[in-house]
Amino acid sequence: MGTSIYKIIEVVGTSTASWEDAARNAVETSAKTLKDLRVAEIVKLDMTVDEGLVTSYRARVNISFKFHGEG
């Protein structure tokens, strides 16, 4: 059995509806350009506020994907 290497990146997803949608947006948008996504870990949740009202939800997500070397 071979060994595997994984790269971890941090992305921030946003949504006007919920933190769940924000996290989903982060993963699904990342999946459009990255291959072999393995794990997504929500590391921070926050929101933007304007005049006392919540205007958007943000999820900071660490995403790991399998690293494929050259050749």
Biopython code that builds the backbone (N, CA, C, O; Angstrom):
import numpy as np
from Bio.PDB.StructureBuilder import StructureBuilder

atoms = [
    (1, "MET", "N", (0.847, -1.181, 0.000)),
    (1, "MET", "CA", (0.000, 0.000, 0.000)),
    (1, "MET", "C", (0.891, 1.243, 0.000)),
    (1, "MET", "O", (1.823, 1.336, 0.799)),
    (2, "GLY", "N", (0.614, 2.188, -0.881)),
    (2, "GLY", "CA", (1.414, 3.401, -0.987)),
    (2, "GLY", "C", (1.037, 4.434, 0.053)),
    (2, "GLY", "O", (0.062, 4.288, 0.790)),
    (3, "THR", "N", (1.830, 5.466, 0.087)),
    (3, "THR", "CA", (1.543, 6.563, 0.993)),
    (3, "THR", "C", (0.868, 7.687, 0.230)),
    (3, "THR", "O", (0.978, 7.772, -0.993)),
    (4, "SER", "N", (0.178, 8.540, 0.948)),
    (4, "SER", "CA", (-0.509, 9.676, 0.334)),
    (4, "SER", "C", (-0.107, 10.960, 1.039)),
    (4, "SER", "O", (0.215, 10.960, 2.227)),
    (5, "ILE", "N", (-0.129, 12.035, 0.300)),
    (5, "ILE", "CA", (0.143, 13.369, 0.830)),
    (5, "ILE", "C", (-1.087, 14.224, 0.567)),
    (5, "ILE", "O", (-1.690, 14.151, -0.503)),
    (6, "TYR", "N", (-1.449, 15.032, 1.549)),
    (6, "TYR", "CA", (-2.608, 15.901, 1.409)),
    (6, "TYR", "C", (-2.207, 17.345, 1.648)),
    (6, "TYR", "O", (-1.414, 17.646, 2.541)),
    (7, "LYS", "N", (-2.756, 18.219, 0.850)),
    (7, "LYS", "CA", (-2.562, 19.666, 0.987)),
    (7, "LYS", "C", (-3.790, 20.216, 1.699)),
    (7, "LYS", "O", (-4.904, 19.749, 1.458)),
    (8, "ILE", "N", (-3.605, 21.197, 2.569)),
    (8, "ILE", "CA", (-4.718, 21.838, 3.265)),
    (8, "ILE", "C", (-4.710, 23.322, 2.930)),
    (8, "ILE", "O", (-3.690, 24.002, 3.049)),
    (9, "ILE", "N", (-5.872, 23.806, 2.509)),
    (9, "ILE", "CA", (-6.021, 25.239, 2.237)),
    (9, "ILE", "C", (-7.155, 25.788, 3.099)),
    (9, "ILE", "O", (-8.002, 25.038, 3.584)),
    (10, "GLU", "N", (-7.157, 27.089, 3.277)),
    (10, "GLU", "CA", (-8.221, 27.746, 4.022)),
    (10, "GLU", "C", (-9.001, 28.636, 3.064)),
    (10, "GLU", "O", (-8.422, 29.439, 2.332)),
    (11, "VAL", "N", (-10.316, 28.483, 3.077)),
    (11, "VAL", "CA", (-11.182, 29.312, 2.246)),
    (11, "VAL", "C", (-12.306, 29.868, 3.121)),
    (11, "VAL", "O", (-12.589, 29.341, 4.197)),
    (12, "VAL", "N", (-12.932, 30.926, 2.650)),
    (12, "VAL", "CA", (-14.067, 31.516, 3.357)),
    (12, "VAL", "C", (-15.260, 31.521, 2.419)),
    (12, "VAL", "O", (-15.211, 32.105, 1.337)),
    (13, "GLY", "N", (-16.330, 30.866, 2.844)),
    (13, "GLY", "CA", (-17.579, 30.876, 2.080)),
    (13, "GLY", "C", (-18.543, 31.857, 2.712)),
    (13, "GLY", "O", (-18.517, 32.082, 3.921)),
    (14, "THR", "N", (-19.390, 32.435, 1.883)),
    (14, "THR", "CA", (-20.372, 33.393, 2.394)),
    (14, "THR", "C", (-21.770, 33.018, 1.926)),
    (14, "THR", "O", (-21.949, 32.314, 0.932)),
    (15, "SER", "N", (-22.755, 33.508, 2.670)),
    (15, "SER", "CA", (-24.155, 33.293, 2.321)),
    (15, "SER", "C", (-25.001, 34.339, 3.032)),
    (15, "SER", "O", (-24.666, 34.771, 4.135)),
    (16, "THR", "N", (-26.070, 34.735, 2.414)),
    (16, "THR", "CA", (-27.014, 35.619, 3.090)),
    (16, "THR", "C", (-28.056, 34.816, 3.858)),
    (16, "THR", "O", (-28.873, 35.397, 4.572)),
    (17, "ALA", "N", (-28.043, 33.481, 3.723)),
    (17, "ALA", "CA", (-29.061, 32.637, 4.353)),
    (17, "ALA", "C", (-28.616, 31.983, 5.661)),
    (17, "ALA", "O", (-29.346, 32.027, 6.651)),
    (18, "SER", "N", (-27.406, 31.366, 5.676)),
    (18, "SER", "CA", (-27.007, 30.614, 6.870)),
    (18, "SER", "C", (-25.525, 30.266, 6.831)),
    (18, "SER", "O", (-24.868, 30.365, 5.795)),
    (19, "TRP", "N", (-25.012, 29.850, 8.008)),
    (19, "TRP", "CA", (-23.632, 29.375, 8.075)),
    (19, "TRP", "C", (-23.487, 28.069, 7.306)),
    (19, "TRP", "O", (-22.458, 27.826, 6.676)),
    (20, "GLU", "N", (-24.500, 27.243, 7.355)),
    (20, "GLU", "CA", (-24.462, 25.971, 6.620)),
    (20, "GLU", "C", (-24.301, 26.226, 5.118)),
    (20, "GLU", "O", (-23.490, 25.574, 4.459)),
    (21, "ASP", "N", (-25.060, 27.157, 4.589)),
    (21, "ASP", "CA", (-24.929, 27.499, 3.168)),
    (21, "ASP", "C", (-23.560, 28.109, 2.873)),
    (21, "ASP", "O", (-22.979, 27.855, 1.818)),
    (22, "ALA", "N", (-23.050, 28.905, 3.796)),
    (22, "ALA", "CA", (-21.729, 29.508, 3.605)),
    (22, "ALA", "C", (-20.652, 28.423, 3.523)),
    (22, "ALA", "O", (-19.777, 28.481, 2.658)),
    (23, "ALA", "N", (-20.713, 27.439, 4.414)),
    (23, "ALA", "CA", (-19.746, 26.334, 4.392)),
    (23, "ALA", "C", (-19.900, 25.514, 3.112)),
    (23, "ALA", "O", (-18.906, 25.140, 2.489)),
    (24, "ARG", "N", (-21.124, 25.241, 2.729)),
    (24, "ARG", "CA", (-21.371, 24.491, 1.493)),
    (24, "ARG", "C", (-20.817, 25.247, 0.290)),
    (24, "ARG", "O", (-20.214, 24.642, -0.596)),
    (25, "ASN", "N", (-21.012, 26.547, 0.252)),
    (25, "ASN", "CA", (-20.481, 27.353, -0.857)),
    (25, "ASN", "C", (-18.961, 27.274, -0.915)),
    (25, "ASN", "O", (-18.385, 27.195, -2.000)),
    (26, "ALA", "N", (-18.310, 27.294, 0.240)),
    (26, "ALA", "CA", (-16.853, 27.204, 0.275)),
    (26, "ALA", "C", (-16.375, 25.893, -0.335)),
    (26, "ALA", "O", (-15.451, 25.882, -1.149)),
    (27, "VAL", "N", (-17.001, 24.795, 0.058)),
    (27, "VAL", "CA", (-16.579, 23.474, -0.432)),
    (27, "VAL", "C", (-16.929, 23.292, -1.900)),
    (27, "VAL", "O", (-16.082, 22.873, -2.689)),
    (28, "GLU", "N", (-18.156, 23.598, -2.274)),
    (28, "GLU", "CA", (-18.591, 23.345, -3.647)),
    (28, "GLU", "C", (-17.887, 24.248, -4.652)),
    (28, "GLU", "O", (-17.629, 23.826, -5.780)),
    (29, "THR", "N", (-17.577, 25.466, -4.269)),
    (29, "THR", "CA", (-16.821, 26.343, -5.168)),
    (29, "THR", "C", (-15.379, 25.855, -5.298)),
    (29, "THR", "O", (-14.810, 25.873, -6.390)),
    (30, "SER", "N", (-14.793, 25.422, -4.187)),
    (30, "SER", "CA", (-13.431, 24.887, -4.235)),
    (30, "SER", "C", (-13.356, 23.640, -5.107)),
    (30, "SER", "O", (-12.373, 23.429, -5.819)),
    (31, "ALA", "N", (-14.387, 22.826, -5.049)),
    (31, "ALA", "CA", (-14.405, 21.574, -5.813)),
    (31, "ALA", "C", (-14.414, 21.809, -7.327)),
    (31, "ALA", "O", (-14.123, 20.891, -8.094)),
    (32, "LYS", "N", (-14.740, 23.003, -7.755)),
    (32, "LYS", "CA", (-14.734, 23.297, -9.189)),
    (32, "LYS", "C", (-13.322, 23.371, -9.761)),
    (32, "LYS", "O", (-13.129, 23.165, -10.959)),
    (33, "THR", "N", (-12.319, 23.667, -8.904)),
    (33, "THR", "CA", (-10.949, 23.801, -9.400)),
    (33, "THR", "C", (-9.962, 22.851, -8.733)),
    (33, "THR", "O", (-8.838, 22.704, -9.215)),
    (34, "LEU", "N", (-10.349, 22.208, -7.647)),
    (34, "LEU", "CA", (-9.459, 21.278, -6.949)),
    (34, "LEU", "C", (-9.971, 19.855, -7.137)),
    (34, "LEU", "O", (-11.177, 19.628, -7.238)),
    (35, "LYS", "N", (-9.045, 18.899, -7.182)),
    (35, "LYS", "CA", (-9.419, 17.494, -7.347)),
    (35, "LYS", "C", (-9.207, 16.736, -6.047)),
    (35, "LYS", "O", (-8.381, 17.114, -5.217)),
    (36, "ASP", "N", (-9.957, 15.672, -5.886)),
    (36, "ASP", "CA", (-9.805, 14.751, -4.754)),
    (36, "ASP", "C", (-9.938, 15.428, -3.394)),
    (36, "ASP", "O", (-9.113, 15.208, -2.508)),
    (37, "LEU", "N", (-10.978, 16.255, -3.224)),
    (37, "LEU", "CA", (-11.237, 16.834, -1.902)),
    (37, "LEU", "C", (-11.535, 15.702, -0.933)),
    (37, "LEU", "O", (-12.243, 14.756, -1.278)),
    (38, "ARG", "N", (-10.996, 15.795, 0.281)),
    (38, "ARG", "CA", (-11.156, 14.699, 1.239)),
    (38, "ARG", "C", (-11.925, 15.110, 2.491)),
    (38, "ARG", "O", (-12.894, 14.451, 2.867)),
    (39, "VAL", "N", (-11.500, 16.190, 3.137)),
    (39, "VAL", "CA", (-12.107, 16.597, 4.409)),
    (39, "VAL", "C", (-12.288, 18.106, 4.405)),
    (39, "VAL", "O", (-11.431, 18.844, 3.919)),
    (40, "ALA", "N", (-13.409, 18.556, 4.952)),
    (40, "ALA", "CA", (-13.635, 19.987, 5.153)),
    (40, "ALA", "C", (-13.909, 20.202, 6.637)),
    (40, "ALA", "O", (-14.783, 19.560, 7.219)),
    (41, "GLU", "N", (-13.154, 21.108, 7.236)),
    (41, "GLU", "CA", (-13.277, 21.388, 8.665)),
    (41, "GLU", "C", (-13.633, 22.851, 8.860)),
    (41, "GLU", "O", (-12.882, 23.735, 8.448)),
    (42, "ILE", "N", (-14.757, 23.110, 9.476)),
    (42, "ILE", "CA", (-15.145, 24.483, 9.774)),
    (42, "ILE", "C", (-14.327, 24.939, 10.971)),
    (42, "ILE", "O", (-14.407, 24.345, 12.046)),
    (43, "VAL", "N", (-13.539, 25.996, 10.787)),
    (43, "VAL", "CA", (-12.657, 26.452, 11.856)),
    (43, "VAL", "C", (-13.136, 27.747, 12.511)),
    (43, "VAL", "O", (-12.712, 28.079, 13.618)),
    (44, "LYS", "N", (-14.021, 28.476, 11.828)),
    (44, "LYS", "CA", (-14.522, 29.714, 12.417)),
    (44, "LYS", "C", (-15.813, 30.115, 11.713)),
    (44, "LYS", "O", (-15.938, 29.992, 10.495)),
    (45, "LEU", "N", (-16.759, 30.592, 12.497)),
    (45, "LEU", "CA", (-18.000, 31.140, 11.960)),
    (45, "LEU", "C", (-18.104, 32.591, 12.394)),
    (45, "LEU", "O", (-17.826, 32.916, 13.548)),
    (46, "ASP", "N", (-18.503, 33.467, 11.475)),
    (46, "ASP", "CA", (-18.793, 34.842, 11.854)),
    (46, "ASP", "C", (-19.861, 35.389, 10.920)),
    (46, "ASP", "O", (-20.337, 34.691, 10.025)),
    (47, "MET", "N", (-20.223, 36.619, 11.134)),
    (47, "MET", "CA", (-21.241, 37.248, 10.284)),
    (47, "MET", "C", (-20.929, 38.722, 10.135)),
    (47, "MET", "O", (-20.239, 39.322, 10.959)),
    (48, "THR", "N", (-21.453, 39.284, 9.067)),
    (48, "THR", "CA", (-21.317, 40.725, 8.881)),
    (48, "THR", "C", (-22.618, 41.387, 9.347)),
    (48, "THR", "O", (-23.711, 40.840, 9.195)),
    (49, "VAL", "N", (-22.460, 42.573, 9.915)),
    (49, "VAL", "CA", (-23.590, 43.295, 10.486)),
    (49, "VAL", "C", (-23.602, 44.708, 9.920)),
    (49, "VAL", "O", (-22.563, 45.362, 9.837)),
    (50, "ASP", "N", (-24.773, 45.166, 9.537)),
    (50, "ASP", "CA", (-24.932, 46.526, 9.036)),
    (50, "ASP", "C", (-26.130, 47.155, 9.727)),
    (50, "ASP", "O", (-27.253, 46.666, 9.604)),
    (51, "GLU", "N", (-25.892, 48.228, 10.447)),
    (51, "GLU", "CA", (-26.932, 48.941, 11.192)),
    (51, "GLU", "C", (-27.719, 48.005, 12.103)),
    (51, "GLU", "O", (-28.943, 48.095, 12.203)),
    (52, "GLY", "N", (-26.999, 47.111, 12.759)),
    (52, "GLY", "CA", (-27.629, 46.216, 13.719)),
    (52, "GLY", "C", (-28.294, 44.988, 13.133)),
    (52, "GLY", "O", (-28.864, 44.186, 13.873)),
    (53, "LEU", "N", (-28.234, 44.821, 11.819)),
    (53, "LEU", "CA", (-28.859, 43.669, 11.174)),
    (53, "LEU", "C", (-27.792, 42.770, 10.549)),
    (53, "LEU", "O", (-26.816, 43.250, 9.974)),
    (54, "VAL", "N", (-27.993, 41.476, 10.670)),
    (54, "VAL", "CA", (-27.082, 40.520, 10.047)),
    (54, "VAL", "C", (-27.292, 40.568, 8.533)),
    (54, "VAL", "O", (-28.405, 40.396, 8.037)),
    (55, "THR", "N", (-26.190, 40.806, 7.811)),
    (55, "THR", "CA", (-26.299, 40.895, 6.346)),
    (55, "THR", "C", (-25.719, 39.681, 5.638)),
    (55, "THR", "O", (-26.109, 39.386, 4.509)),
    (56, "SER", "N", (-24.785, 38.962, 6.286)),
    (56, "SER", "CA", (-24.281, 37.725, 5.690)),
    (56, "SER", "C", (-23.595, 36.867, 6.737)),
    (56, "SER", "O", (-23.119, 37.350, 7.765)),
    (57, "TYR", "N", (-23.562, 35.586, 6.440)),
    (57, "TYR", "CA", (-22.894, 34.594, 7.278)),
    (57, "TYR", "C", (-21.619, 34.167, 6.573)),
    (57, "TYR", "O", (-21.585, 34.048, 5.348)),
    (58, "ARG", "N", (-20.553, 33.934, 7.368)),
    (58, "ARG", "CA", (-19.278, 33.515, 6.786)),
    (58, "ARG", "C", (-18.753, 32.298, 7.533)),
    (58, "ARG", "O", (-18.809, 32.226, 8.761)),
    (59, "ALA", "N", (-18.246, 31.352, 6.767)),
    (59, "ALA", "CA", (-17.655, 30.152, 7.350)),
    (59, "ALA", "C", (-16.230, 30.023, 6.835)),
    (59, "ALA", "O", (-16.008, 29.941, 5.627)),
    (60, "ARG", "N", (-15.265, 30.006, 7.747)),
    (60, "ARG", "CA", (-13.870, 29.758, 7.387)),
    (60, "ARG", "C", (-13.679, 28.242, 7.443)),
    (60, "ARG", "O", (-13.947, 27.606, 8.462)),
    (61, "VAL", "N", (-13.213, 27.676, 6.328)),
    (61, "VAL", "CA", (-13.158, 26.224, 6.188)),
    (61, "VAL", "C", (-11.758, 25.793, 5.742)),
    (61, "VAL", "O", (-11.219, 26.321, 4.769)),
    (62, "ASN", "N", (-11.178, 24.831, 6.460)),
    (62, "ASN", "CA", (-9.949, 24.185, 5.997)),
    (62, "ASN", "C", (-10.362, 22.993, 5.152)),
    (62, "ASN", "O", (-11.143, 22.151, 5.595)),
    (63, "ILE", "N", (-9.841, 22.923, 3.943)),
    (63, "ILE", "CA", (-10.176, 21.836, 3.025)),
    (63, "ILE", "C", (-8.902, 21.080, 2.688)),
    (63, "ILE", "O", (-7.886, 21.679, 2.334)),
    (64, "SER", "N", (-8.966, 19.758, 2.802)),
    (64, "SER", "CA", (-7.804, 18.955, 2.408)),
    (64, "SER", "C", (-8.114, 18.231, 1.106)),
    (64, "SER", "O", (-9.240, 17.804, 0.849)),
    (65, "PHE", "N", (-7.074, 18.112, 0.303)),
    (65, "PHE", "CA", (-7.205, 17.377, -0.965)),
    (65, "PHE", "C", (-5.923, 16.631, -1.230)),
    (65, "PHE", "O", (-4.846, 17.023, -0.782)),
    (66, "LYS", "N", (-6.060, 15.546, -1.968)),
    (66, "LYS", "CA", (-4.913, 14.690, -2.243)),
    (66, "LYS", "C", (-3.943, 15.396, -3.170)),
    (66, "LYS", "O", (-4.332, 15.950, -4.199)),
    (67, "PHE", "N", (-2.670, 15.368, -2.789)),
    (67, "PHE", "CA", (-1.615, 15.980, -3.585)),
    (67, "PHE", "C", (-1.111, 14.954, -4.599)),
    (67, "PHE", "O", (-0.721, 13.842, -4.242)),
    (68, "HIS", "N", (-1.130, 15.355, -5.873)),
    (68, "HIS", "CA", (-0.632, 14.496, -6.946)),
    (68, "HIS", "C", (0.651, 15.106, -7.490)),
    (68, "HIS", "O", (0.623, 16.194, -8.067)),
    (69, "GLY", "N", (1.775, 14.419, -7.314)),
    (69, "GLY", "CA", (3.047, 14.921, -7.800)),
    (69, "GLY", "C", (3.158, 14.819, -9.309)),
    (69, "GLY", "O", (2.307, 14.218, -9.966)),
    (70, "GLU", "N", (4.194, 15.399, -9.846)),
    (70, "GLU", "CA", (4.446, 15.345, -11.279)),
    (70, "GLU", "C", (4.723, 13.914, -11.712)),
    (70, "GLU", "O", (5.326, 13.129, -10.980)),
    (71, "GLY", "N", (4.265, 13.589, -12.932)),
    (71, "GLY", "CA", (4.605, 12.325, -13.560)),
    (71, "GLY", "C", (3.857, 11.197, -13.032)),
    (71, "GLY", "O", (4.048, 10.066, -13.478)),
]
sb = StructureBuilder()
sb.init_structure("model")
sb.init_model(0)
sb.init_chain("A")
sb.init_seg("    ")
for serial, (resi, resn, name, xyz) in enumerate(atoms, 1):
    if name == "N":
        sb.init_residue(resn, " ", resi, " ")
    sb.init_atom(name, np.array(xyz, "f"), 0.0, 1.0, " ", f" {name:<3s}", serial, name[0])
structure = sb.get_structure()
